[in-house]
């Protein structure tokens, strides 16, 4: 079945989507993903606008949603460890974009294939 997404791109359900990385950044709640990776909410360090989370390894991150609707994070312990969900996965799993896609596809339910752009 051919559908059209919000960006005006036709796609077939069940295949790769050119906007897949953008979907990951906006659709997958980074706090929920981090929790699945063993991070726990630190309520005392969290606020109305951000969530602080700790890992048993000692890592502490702060997560918020940006004005562009992307979930973002930064590590309290490492100034170079920050970015979007894509960066979080790459930094924790040590993988490239292909590995990130494989890791996150189950979180969005399906993959898509692009037929053409408007």
Secondary structure, 3 states (H helix, E strand, C coil): CEEECCCCCEEEECCCCCCHHHHHHHHCCHHHHHHHCCCEECCCCCCCCCEEEECCCCCEEEEEECCCCCEEEEECCCCCCEEEHHHHHHHHHCCCHHHHHHHHHHHHCCCEEEEECC
